[in-house]
Amino acid sequence: MRSHISDNDQKNGDESDINQVAYSSEKIRFGMKLYPETLDMVDAAYRKDCCTSRSAFIEKAIRFYCGYLNTQDHKEL
């Protein structure tokens, strides 16, 4: 898997980005259904979060929520 961190950042030891995630080389296209109100929320928020597209925002939101759920699993133990 390839990390989104550049080679220069790795050489310099710059690990200031707390959202470091390894990505596969290709994304998979699939269909998704959302309520219009949900899509309106995405449209209103994705530029505020400096995302370049709806897809980037939705992927970031999914990763965030999955991380949240994983922390909840640890709290229940």
Secondary structure, DSSP 8 states (H G I E B T S, - for coil): -EESS-HHHHHHT----TT--EE-SS---------HHHHHHHHHHTTTTT-SSHHHHHHHHHHHHHHHHHHHHHHH-
